[in-house]
Amino acid sequence: MNQPDLIAMDLERRFGGLARLYGVAGAARIRTAHVIVVGLGGVGSWAAEALARSGVARLTLIDLDHIAESNINRQVHALDTTLGQSKVQAMRERIARINPICQVDCIEEFVDAENWPDLVSSDFQADGRNTAFIDACDQVKAKTALAAWALKNKACLISVGAAGGKRLAHQVDIEDLSAVTHDPLLAQIRSRLRKNHKAARTGKMNVMCVFSREPITKLSIAEGAAKLSGNIAENENLSTSLPAQSDGSLNCHGYGSIVTVTSTFGMCAAGWVLNKIAY
């Protein structure tokens, strides 16, 4: 089978369901879309997977991190076979098995306020109407820079809040940043945008966000270890000693996390982007 026949087969068999859901025109827009995913952890990896399985034409994946064993509980590309591999490369290889005609560009960088515009500005200028952004990183300064840039350039962006410390996937929602609750990470973004970037202080801020309405659950690592050790068999032991407290950060490592929540965050972000592109 030659390449044109393979492409035609893939489009029809793999992604034909989109036309029945979004309509022919909407599905066609998705198939020519370019989505940039910033951060490929417990949220961003699932968002990238969803976009690849929806026939998106091009994905740009941005992350400097490498896959560790501690990622296996929540990141779709974290497997025994990918430990130590860069997250963007592992995700690109996985996408090639899902959607071989998807163009995947990998940028091994951590986004910050200084480098962000240069990483994607040429692509955005070339096809801005058909480009969307998912901010799945967990750094306050980077998230603020992304949101401020998107507001200034009227880019289609959705920012994902903190999934750490959350247990209930059904509490996840999407709202304008002005209406987000129960999320200290997004609360900091909101404050910084208003203080430093002239964002609206009343009414909508025009920054869409994925967040959870569930209050944060925060256990010390020592307490979690005690609960775990009380439930394991007598002939099993914790393989490593654990520090007395978590690191207190806003990310999944600091609060603890579960794939049912992190993946829901990622799927919600991808679903919002697909709907915006289609209509």
C-alpha positions in Angstrom: 0.0 0.0 0.0 1.4 3.4 -1.0 1.6 6.4 1.3 -1.5 8.2 0.0 -3.6 5.1 0.4 -2.3 4.6 4.0 -3.1 8.2 4.9 -6.6 7.9 3.4 -7.2 4.6 5.4 -6.0 6.2 8.6 -8.1 9.2 8.3 -11.3 7.3 7.6 -10.9 4.3 10.0 -9.1 6.0 12.9 -10.7 9.4 13.0 -14.0 9.1 11.1 -16.0 9.3 14.4 -15.0 13.0 14.7 -17.1 14.0 11.6 -20.1 12.3 13.2 -19.6 14.3 16.3 -18.3 17.7 15.2 -19.6 17.6 11.6 -17.5 17.3 8.4 -16.3 20.9 8.6 -15.5 20.8 12.2 -13.6 17.5 11.9 -11.7 19.0 8.9 -10.6 21.9 11.0 -9.3 19.6 13.7 -7.4 17.5 11.2 -5.5 20.7 10.1 -5.0 22.1 13.6 -1.7 22.8 15.4 -1.8 22.5 19.2 1.2 23.4 21.5 1.3 21.5 24.8 3.5 23.1 27.5 4.4 20.5 30.1 4.2 16.7 29.6 3.5 15.5 33.1 0.4 13.9 34.6 -1.8 16.4 32.8 0.0 17.4 29.6 0.8 13.8 28.6 -2.9 12.8 28.6 -3.8 16.0 26.7 -1.3 15.2 24.0 -2.6 11.6 23.8 -6.2 12.8 23.4 -5.2 15.3 20.7 -3.2 12.6 18.8 -6.2 10.2 19.0 -8.4 12.9 17.6 -6.4 13.3 14.4 -4.8 16.7 15.1 -2.4 17.4 12.3 0.5 18.9 14.3 1.6 18.9 17.9 4.4 20.8 19.5 5.5 19.3 22.8 7.5 21.4 25.2 9.2 20.0 28.3 12.8 19.6 29.5 12.2 16.8 32.0 12.9 13.1 31.8 10.7 10.2 32.8 11.3 8.9 36.3 9.8 5.9 38.1 7.8 8.2 40.3 5.9 9.4 37.1 4.4 5.9 36.5 1.4 6.5 38.7 0.0 9.3 36.6 1.8 10.0 33.3 0.7 8.1 30.2 4.1 7.8 28.6 5.8 6.6 31.8 6.6 2.9 31.4 9.4 0.5 32.3 10.6 0.9 28.8 10.7 4.7 28.8 12.4 5.4 32.2 15.2 8.0 31.7 14.0 9.0 28.3 13.0 12.7 27.7 9.3 13.2 28.1 8.9 14.9 24.7 10.7 12.1 22.8 8.8 9.3 24.7 5.5 11.1 23.8 6.5 11.5 20.2 7.3 7.8 19.8 3.9 6.9 21.4 2.0 9.3 19.1 3.7 7.7 16.1 2.0 4.5 17.0 -1.4 6.2 17.4 -1.4 8.8 14.5 1.6 8.2 12.2 0.7 11.2 10.0 0.7 13.6 12.9 3.7 16.0 12.8 5.3 16.1 16.2 7.8 18.8 17.1 9.7 18.5 20.3 11.2 21.4 22.2 13.3 20.4 25.2 13.0 23.5 27.2 11.4 24.7 30.4 9.2 27.7 29.5 9.9 31.0 31.3 9.0 34.6 30.8 12.1 35.3 28.8 12.1 32.4 26.3 8.4 31.8 25.7 7.5 34.2 22.8 10.5 33.0 20.8 9.7 29.3 21.2 6.5 29.6 19.2 6.1 33.0 17.7 6.8 32.1 14.1 4.4 29.2 14.1 1.7 31.3 15.7 2.1 34.1 13.2 2.0 31.6 10.3 -1.3 29.9 11.3 -2.6 31.6 14.4 -6.2 31.0 13.6 -5.7 27.2 13.6 -3.4 27.1 16.6 -4.2 26.5 20.2 -2.2 26.2 23.4 -2.5 24.0 26.5 -0.6 25.3 29.5 0.0 22.2 31.6 3.1 23.4 33.5 3.2 24.0 37.2 5.4 27.0 37.6 3.7 30.3 38.5 6.0 32.6 36.6 5.8 30.5 33.4 2.0 30.2 33.6 1.6 34.0 34.2 3.8 34.7 31.1 1.8 32.3 29.0 -1.5 33.8 30.0 -0.3 37.4 29.6 1.0 36.6 26.2 -2.2 34.9 25.1 -4.3 37.8 26.2 -2.0 40.3 24.4 -2.0 38.2 21.2 -5.6 37.0 21.4 -4.3 33.4 21.3 -6.5 30.4 22.0 -5.1 29.1 25.3 -6.4 27.1 28.3 -4.4 27.1 31.5 -4.5 24.0 33.8 -4.6 24.4 37.5 -3.1 22.2 40.3 -4.1 18.6 40.2 -2.1 17.7 43.3 -4.0 17.0 46.5 -7.2 16.2 44.6 -9.0 12.8 44.7 -12.3 13.3 43.0 -12.2 13.4 39.2 -15.9 14.4 39.0 -15.2 17.7 40.7 -13.1 18.9 37.7 -14.5 21.9 35.8 -13.6 24.6 33.3 -14.2 28.3 34.0 -12.9 31.7 33.2 -10.0 32.5 35.6 -12.1 35.1 37.4 -14.5 32.4 38.6 -11.9 29.7 39.6 -12.0 28.5 43.2 -10.1 26.0 45.3 -6.9 26.4 43.3 -4.0 28.3 44.9 -1.9 28.0 41.8 -4.5 29.7 39.6 -5.2 32.2 42.3 -1.6 33.3 42.1 -1.9 33.7 38.3 -5.0 35.7 38.7 -3.4 38.1 41.2 -0.3 38.5 39.1 -2.2 39.2 35.8 -4.2 41.8 37.5 -1.3 43.4 39.3 1.4 43.3 36.6 -0.4 42.8 33.3 -3.5 45.0 33.5 -6.0 42.1 33.4 -9.6 42.9 34.2 -10.3 43.2 37.9 -14.0 42.7 37.5 -15.9 40.5 35.1 -14.3 37.9 32.9 -10.6 37.9 32.4 -10.7 35.9 29.1 -8.3 33.2 30.4 -10.0 29.8 30.5 -8.9 27.3 33.1 -9.2 23.7 34.1 -9.5 23.3 37.9 -11.1 21.2 40.6 -13.7 22.5 43.1 -12.6 19.8 45.6 -10.7 21.2 48.6 -7.0 20.2 48.6 -6.1 17.1 50.7 -2.7 17.4 52.2 -1.2 14.7 54.2 2.4 14.6 55.5 4.4 11.9 53.8 5.1 10.3 57.2 1.3 10.0 57.8 0.8 8.5 54.3 3.6 6.0 54.9 2.1 5.0 58.2 -1.3 4.4 56.6 0.3 2.4 53.8 2.5 0.3 56.1 -0.5 -0.6 58.2 -2.2 -2.2 55.2 0.7 -4.2 53.6 1.5 -7.8 54.4 3.9 -8.6 57.3 6.6 -9.9 54.9 6.6 -6.6 52.9 8.5 -3.5 53.7 8.7 0.0 52.4 11.7 0.0 50.0 13.0 3.4 51.0 12.8 5.6 54.1 10.5 8.6 53.7 11.1 12.2 54.9 8.8 13.5 57.6 7.0 16.1 55.5 6.1 16.8 51.8 7.9 19.6 50.1 4.9 22.0 50.4 4.9 22.9 46.7 1.9 23.3 44.5 2.8 20.4 42.1 1.7 16.8 42.2 5.0 15.7 43.9 4.3 18.1 46.8 0.7 17.1 47.5 0.4 13.6 46.1 -1.7 12.7 43.1 -3.7 10.1 41.3 -4.1 9.4 37.6 -7.9 9.6 37.7 -7.6 13.3 38.4 -4.5 14.3 36.5 -5.8 12.5 33.3 -9.2 14.2 33.7 -7.5 17.6 33.8 -5.7 16.7 30.6 -8.8 15.4 28.9 -10.8 18.4 29.8 -8.1 20.7 28.4 -7.9 18.8 25.2 -11.7 18.6 24.8 -12.0 22.3 25.2 -9.4 22.9 22.6 -11.0 20.5 20.1 -14.3 22.2 20.5 -12.8 25.7 20.0 -11.0 24.6 16.9 -14.1 22.8 15.4 -16.4 25.8 15.9 
